[in-house]
Amino acid sequence: MVRISSDFSKTALQTAIVLIFLCLRLLLDNNMSGLVWNEVDVLPLAKQFVAPDWIPNDWYLNSETNYRALFQVIFGWLIVHLGFLPTSVIGRLICYTLVAWGIVLLGQKLGLSLSYLLLATIAVTYQGSLQGAIAGEWFVGGLEAKAVAYGLILLAIALMLSRRYVLMILLLGCATSFHVLVGGWAFLTTLAWFCVRPKKRLWQIRQKGWLLPIIYLIASAGAIPGSLQQLLNSPPSGDISPSFIYVFLRLPHHLNPFAWHPLFWLRLIVYLAILAGCTISLKQKADTKGWQAEDYARFDLAEFTLISLIPFVAGVAIAFFDHQGTWLQYYPFRFGDMMLPLTTSLLFACYLETKFSLQKPKFRLWLVACLSCILFVQVAFFTQQAITSLSFANAVTTFPSE
């Protein structure tokens, strides 16, 4: 009992520290501005969903968005009662807490100390909306349905590495209810991860295997009606299909590989090279010292990440033939684009810790000093952002005035 309490306190403290670093960088970053995140698009839709009389004659605000109904019910209610800016801040805090908790649990499974875990977290999240490898995906930032889904998915991955599959599948289902594409791709990746080593992994769930699909279907029920409606609706007739407009005109930076800048392809190659190098080095060290629980977790995570890139590679191949965006509109690049930088940063931190923690103890002191400098700078930026947000608050919370 004492050990459980101690573990909980340690996890809670580390989560709070990671949360502070996330908040200092992202909590007040372009709230409701439309410059970086999608809140100015998503949150008015949420308010209109729960308060149809708000702007009843607006075509866009009254468009069908039932596929993210769960998100809109929760945060639309908050907007009605608190306003846009408070909901943005509160919603981000909720998402960041989920992400921080998931990252801490992942770090514990990977054998990372807090300082190295913070280094990995900063390496990914402090890039802002450029957290993805190449396709513009991000998992922590503004408030929208996928931000909630990614927080739940990180927790699910940590539970997967801990072999707690019932809770894992429950969270994956909840993530799908919030965002069907993010949760759906994560679920398919997890399913493939089990099938890659069936004798080892499927054997572990042999007694509860029948229960997992039922739990997932129940937990993801929030996404089913809206998704079916989207799939069954016939697209309007015309010379240009809606999927073509969506993929090639509106969101090519997410969905069209031929529109991605060459430097971003180089960025993708660098991530893959670092991931491969870290994986090989960590394997050599594990073979030398004997395999521990954290070594198995590191390779399970690396394997999971490589599997998440299968839809990515398939999407690149499909792009040569899918001239109408029929398949590309389902975001095959999304999940792998997020997992690759995150896993690379975590495993690179593992590599640094295994290399320097014993050979060069002073490296930890330098790391702590660097983290302290980052903290000091971010506090200054956060203070300025807080002043700007306070001056903007009245205009946002009363929009529109009538």
Secondary structure, 3 states (H helix, E strand, C coil): CHHHHHHHHHHHHHHHHHHHHHHHHHCCCCCCCCCCCCHHHHHHHHHHHHCCCCCCCCCCCCCCCHHHHHHHHHHHHHHHHHCHHHHHHHHHHHHHHHHHHHHHHHHHHHCCCHHHHHHHHHHHHCCHHHCCCCCCCCCCCCCCHHHHHHHHHHHHHHHHHCCCHHHHHHHHHHHHHHCHHHHHHHHHHHHHHHHHCHHHHHHHCCCCCCHHHHHHHHHCHHHHHHHHHHHHCCCCCCCCCHHHHHHHHHCHHHHCHHHCCHHHHHHHHHHHHHHHHHHHHHHHHHHHHCCCHHHHHHHHHHHHHHHHHHHHHHHHHHHCCCCCCCCHHHCCCHHHHHHHHHHHHHHHHHHHHHHHHHHCCHHHHHHHHHHHHHHHHHHHHHHHHHHHHHHHHHHHHCCCCC
